[in-house]
């Protein structure tokens, strides 16, 4: 079984930066694609940035997604934080496991990490 967990959220001032991590645990798995989403208070979840499994770094505006293979983690740095960046940030990981020669795809979400940006 593969699990993912987000970390790195907190309270920051506008204009600052923050690095969130999405760390996967389990065995015999490979990433296919990782996406970051956020859910602002009272709003629907929205896509923020993503990276394919073969990627190392991907930049989408103020959001830089990078892979740390040594830790099975995909990090996201957010620069020039704004109050409207406030919300719960989730990672969604798609990939597959190789179980005794059988390829089993997975599509899993973490529990989220809260980011609050004060003005």
FITORPA-552117 format. One record per residue: residue number from 1; x, y, z of N, C-alpha, C, O, CB in turn. Coordinates in steps of 0.1 Angstrom, whole numbers, plus 5000, padded with zeros to 4 digits. Glycine has a CB too. Layout:
REM FITORPA-552117
   num    nxx    nyy    nzz   caxx   cayy   cazz    cxx    cyy    czz    oxx    oyy    ozz   cbxx   cbyy   cbzz
   NUM      X      Y      Z      X      Y      Z      X      Y      Z      X      Y      Z      X      Y      Z
...
END
This chain:
REM FITORPA-552117
   num    nxx    nyy    nzz   caxx   cayy   cazz    cxx    cyy    czz    oxx    oyy    ozz   cbxx   cbyy   cbzz
     1   5008   4988   5000   5000   5000   5000   5009   5012   5000   5019   5013   5007   4990   5000   5012
     2   5005   5022   4992   5012   5035   4992   5004   5046   4999   4992   5047   4997   5015   5039   4977
     3   5011   5054   5006   5005   5065   5013   5013   5078   5010   5025   5077   5008   5003   5063   5028
     4   5006   5089   5010   5013   5102   5009   5008   5111   5020   4997   5110   5025   5010   5108   4995
     5   5017   5120   5024   5014   5129   5035   5021   5143   5031   5032   5143   5027   5020   5124   5048
     6   5013   5153   5033   5018   5167   5031   5023   5172   5044   5019   5169   5055   5007   5176   5025
     7   5033   5181   5043   5038   5188   5054   5044   5202   5050   5045   5204   5038   5049   5180   5061
     8   5047   5210   5060   5053   5223   5057   5044   5235   5057   5048   5246   5056   5059   5222   5044
     9   5031   5232   5060   5022   5244   5061   5024   5252   5073   5031   5247   5082   5008   5239   5060
    10   5017   5263   5074   5018   5271   5086   5013   5285   5083   5006   5288   5073   5033   5272   5091
    11   5016   5294   5093   5012   5308   5092   5024   5316   5087   5034   5316   5093   5006   5313   5105
    12   5022   5323   5076   5033   5332   5071   5027   5345   5067   5015   5347   5065   5039   5325   5058
    13   5036   5355   5066   5032   5368   5062   5032   5370   5047   5040   5363   5040   5041   5379   5069
    14   5024   5378   5042   5023   5381   5028   5037   5386   5023   5044   5393   5030   5012   5392   5025
    15   5040   5381   5012   5053   5384   5006   5064   5374   5009   5075   5374   5003   5058   5397   5011
    16   5062   5365   5018   5071   5355   5022   5070   5343   5013   5063   5343   5003   5069   5351   5036
    17   5078   5333   5016   5077   5320   5008   5076   5308   5018   5078   5309   5030   5090   5319   5000
    18   5072   5298   5012   5069   5285   5019   5072   5273   5011   5071   5274   4999   5055   5285   5024
    19   5077   5263   5017   5080   5250   5010   5071   5239   5016   5072   5236   5028   5095   5246   5010
    20   5063   5234   5007   5054   5222   5012   5061   5209   5006   5067   5209   4995   5040   5224   5006
    21   5059   5199   5013   5064   5186   5009   5053   5176   5008   5044   5175   5016   5075   5181   5018
    22   5054   5167   4998   5045   5156   4997   5054   5143   4997   5061   5141   4987   5036   5157   4983
    23   5053   5135   5007   5062   5124   5009   5054   5111   5008   5044   5109   5014   5069   5125   5022
    24   5059   5102   4999   5052   5090   4997   5059   5079   5005   5072   5079   5006   5052   5086   4982
    25   5052   5069   5010   5057   5058   5017   5051   5045   5012   5039   5045   5007   5056   5059   5032
    26   5058   5034   5013   5053   5022   5008   5065   5014   5001   5076   5017   5004   5042   5023   4998
    27   5062   5004   4993   5072   4997   4987   5069   4994   4972   5057   4993   4969   5075   4984   4994
    28   5079   4992   4964   5077   4988   4950   5068   4997   4943   5059   4992   4936   5073   4974   4950
    29   5070   5010   4944   5061   5019   4936   5069   5029   4928   5081   5031   4931   5052   5026   4946
    30   5063   5035   4918   5068   5045   4910   5058   5056   4908   5046   5053   4907   5073   5039   4896
    31   5063   5068   4907   5054   5080   4904   5051   5080   4889   5060   5078   4881   5060   5093   4910
    32   5039   5084   4886   5036   5088   4872   5034   5103   4871   5040   5109   4862   5024   5080   4867
    33   5026   5108   4880   5023   5122   4880   5020   5127   4894   5013   5120   4901   5012   5126   4869
    34   5024   5139   4897   5021   5145   4910   5015   5159   4908   5021   5167   4901   5033   5146   4919
    35   5004   5161   4914   4997   5174   4913   4995   5180   4927   4993   5173   4937   4984   5173   4905
    36   4996   5193   4928   4992   5200   4940   4979   5207   4938   4977   5214   4927   5003   5210   4944
    37   4970   5206   4947   4957   5213   4947   4956   5221   4960   4964   5219   4970   4945   5203   4946
    38   4947   5231   4960   4944   5238   4973   4929   5240   4974   4922   5240   4963   4952   5251   4974
    39   4925   5242   4986   4911   5245   4988   4910   5257   4997   4911   5256   5009   4903   5233   4994
    40   4907   5269   4992   4905   5281   5000   4893   5279   5009   4884   5271   5005   4904   5293   4991
    41   4892   5287   5019   4880   5286   5028   4867   5289   5021   4866   5299   5014   4882   5295   5040
    42   4858   5280   5022   4845   5282   5016   4845   5280   5001   4834   5283   4994   4840   5295   5019
    43   4856   5275   4995   4856   5273   4980   4859   5259   4977   4863   5251   4985   4866   5283   4974
    44   4858   5256   4964   4861   5243   4959   4876   5241   4957   4884   5250   4956   4854   5240   4946
    45   4880   5229   4958   4894   5225   4955   4898   5229   4941   4891   5227   4932   4897   5210   4958
    46   4910   5234   4940   4915   5239   4927   4929   5234   4924   4937   5233   4934   4914   5254   4925
    47   4933   5232   4912   4946   5228   4908   4956   5239   4909   4952   5251   4906   4946   5222   4894
    48   4968   5237   4914   4978   5247   4916   4990   5245   4906   4993   5254   4899   4983   5247   4930
    49   4996   5233   4907   5007   5230   4899   5009   5215   4898   5004   5208   4907   5020   5237   4905
    50   5017   5211   4889   5020   5196   4888   5032   5193   4881   5039   5202   4875   5008   5190   4881
    51   5036   5180   4881   5048   5176   4874   5047   5161   4870   5042   5153   4878   5060   5178   4884
    52   5051   5158   4858   5051   5144   4854   5061   5136   4861   5071   5141   4867   5053   5143   4839
    53   5060   5123   4861   5069   5114   4868   5083   5115   4863   5092   5113   4871   5064   5100   4866
    54   5085   5119   4851   5099   5120   4845   5105   5133   4849   5117   5135   4846   5099   5117   4831
    55   5097   5142   4854   5103   5156   4856   5111   5157   4869   5111   5149   4877   5091   5165   4857
    56   5119   5168   4869   5127   5171   4881   5122   5184   4887   5120   5185   4899   5142   5172   4877
    57   5119   5194   4879   5114   5207   4883   5104   5212   4873   5105   5211   4861   5126   5217   4885
    58   5093   5218   4879   5083   5224   4870   5079   5237   4877   5076   5238   4889   5071   5214   4868
    59   5078   5248   4869   5074   5261   4874   5061   5265   4868   5059   5265   4856   5085   5271   4871
    60   5052   5269   4877   5039   5275   4872   5037   5288   4880   5032   5288   4891   5027   5265   4875
    61   5041   5299   4874   5040   5312   4881   5048   5312   4893   5060   5311   4892   5025   5314   4884
    62   5042   5314   4905   5049   5315   4917   5051   5302   4924   5056   5301   4935   5041   5324   4927
    63   5047   5291   4917   5048   5278   4923   5058   5269   4916   5058   5267   4904   5034   5271   4922
    64   5068   5265   4923   5079   5256   4918   5078   5243   4924   5079   5241   4936   5093   5263   4920
    65   5076   5233   4915   5075   5219   4920   5088   5212   4917   5093   5213   4906   5062   5212   4914
    66   5093   5205   4926   5106   5198   4924   5105   5184   4931   5098   5182   4940   5118   5206   4930
    67   5113   5175   4926   5113   5161   4931   5126   5159   4939   5137   5163   4935   5112   5151   4919
    68   5124   5152   4950   5135   5148   4958   5135   5132   4959   5128   5126   4967   5135   5154   4973
    69   5142   5126   4950   5141   5112   4948   5147   5105   4961   5143   5093   4964   5149   5107   4936
    70   5156   5111   4968   5162   5104   4979   5152   5103   4991   5153   5094   4999   5174   5112   4985
    71   5141   5111   4990   5131   5110   5001   5118   5106   4996   5108   5107   5003   5130   5124   5008
    72   5117   5102   4983   5104   5099   4977   5094   5111   4979   5082   5108   4983   5098   5086   4983
    73   5099   5123   4977   5091   5134   4980   5090   5143   4967   5099   5144   4959   5096   5142   4992
    74   5079   5150   4967   5077   5161   4957   5074   5174   4965   5064   5174   4972   5065   5157   4946
    75   5082   5183   4963   5081   5196   4971   5075   5207   4962   5076   5206   4950   5094   5200   4976
    76   5069   5216   4968   5064   5228   4961   5067   5241   4969   5064   5242   4981   5048   5227   4959
    77   5075   5249   4963   5078   5262   4969   5069   5273   4963   5066   5274   4951   5093   5266   4966
    78   5063   5281   4972   5054   5291   4969   5061   5304   4972   5065   5307   4984   5040   5290   4976
    79   5063   5313   4962   5070   5326   4964   5060   5337   4965   5048   5336   4960   5080   5328   4953
    80   5064   5348   4971   5055   5360   4971   5041   5357   4975   5031   5360   4968   5055   5367   4957
    81   5040   5351   4987   5027   5346   4992   5017   5358   4993   5021   5369   4997   5029   5339   5005
    82   5005   5355   4990   4994   5365   4991   4983   5359   5000   4982   5347   5002   4988   5368   4977
    83   4975   5368   5006   4964   5363   5015   4955   5353   5008   4950   5344   5014   4956   5374   5020
    84   4953   5355   4995   4944   5346   4987   4951   5332   4985   4944   5323   4979   4941   5352   4974
    85   4963   5330   4989   4969   5317   4988   4965   5309   5000   4968   5297   5001   4984   5318   4988
    86   4958   5315   5010   4954   5307   5022   4944   5296   5018   4936   5297   5009   4946   5317   5031
    87   4947   5284   5024   4938   5273   5022   4945   5260   5026   4956   5260   5031   4935   5272   5007
    88   4938   5249   5024   4944   5236   5027   4950   5231   5014   4944   5230   5003   4934   5226   5032
    89   4963   5227   5014   4970   5222   5002   4971   5207   5003   4975   5201   5013   4984   5229   5001
    90   4968   5201   4991   4968   5187   4990   4977   5183   4978   4979   5190   4969   4954   5181   4988
    91   4983   5171   4980   4990   5165   4968   4982   5153   4964   4976   5145   4972   5005   5162   4972
    92   4982   5151   4951   4976   5139   4945   4987   5132   4937   4993   5138   4928   4964   5144   4935
    93   4989   5120   4940   5000   5112   4934   4994   5100   4926   4986   5093   4931   5010   5107   4944
    94   4998   5099   4914   4994   5088   4905   5006   5080   4901   5017   5086   4898   4986   5093   4892
    95   5005   5068   4901   5017   5059   4898   5013   5045   4897   5001   5042   4894   5028   5061   4908
    96   5022   5036   4900   5019   5022   4900   5028   5014   4909   5039   5019   4913   5020   5016   4885
    97   5024   5003   4913   5032   4994   4921   5034   4981   4913   5026   4977   4905   5024   4990   4934
    98   5045   4975   4915   5049   4962   4909   5049   4952   4920   5058   4951   4928   5063   4963   4902
    99   5038   4944   4920   5036   4934   4930   5038   4920   4923   5029   4915   4917   5022   4934   4936
   100   5050   4915   4925   5054   4902   4920   5051   4901   4905   5045   4891   4900   5046   4890   4927
   101   5055   4912   4897   5053   4912   4883   5040   4918   4878   5038   4920   4866   5055   4898   4878
   102   5030   4920   4887   5017   4926   4884   5018   4941   4886   5021   4945   4897   5006   4919   4891
   103   5014   4949   4876   5014   4963   4877   5001   4968   4882   4990   4965   4876   5018   4970   4863
   104   5001   4974   4893   4988   4979   4899   4989   4994   4900   4997   5000   4908   4986   4973   4913
   105   4980   5001   4893   4980   5016   4893   4974   5021   4906   4966   5014   4912   4973   5022   4881
   106   4978   5033   4910   4972   5039   4922   4970   5054   4919   4977   5060   4911   4980   5037   4934
   107   4961   5060   4926   4957   5074   4925   4953   5078   4939   4942   5076   4943   4946   5077   4914
   108   4962   5085   4946   4959   5087   4960   4961   5102   4964   4969   5109   4957   4968   5078   4969
   109   4954   5106   4975   4955   5120   4980   4960   5119   4994   4958   5110   5002   4941   5126   4980
   110   4967   5130   4998   4971   5132   5012   4960   5138   5020   4949   5141   5014   4984   5140   5013
   111   4962   5140   5032   4952   5146   5041   4952   5161   5041   4943   5168   5046   4955   5142   5056
   112   4963   5167   5035   4963   5182   5034   4971   5188   5045   4973   5183   5055   4949   5187   5034
   113   4976   5200   5041   4984   5208   5051   4979   5223   5050   4977   5228   5039   4999   5208   5049
   114   4976   5229   5061   4970   5242   5061   4981   5253   5059   4991   5253   5065   4963   5245   5074
   115   4978   5262   5050   4986   5274   5048   4978   5286   5050   4967   5288   5044   4992   5274   5033
   116   4982   5295   5059   4975   5307   5062   4985   5319   5060   4996   5319   5065   4970   5307   5077
   117   4981   5328   5051   4989   5340   5048   4982   5352   5054   4971   5355   5050   4991   5341   5032
   118   4990   5359   5062   4984   5371   5069   4989   5383   5061   5000   5384   5055   4989   5372   5083
   119   4980   5393   5060   4983   5405   5053   4991   5415   5061   4994   5426   5056   4970   5412   5048
END
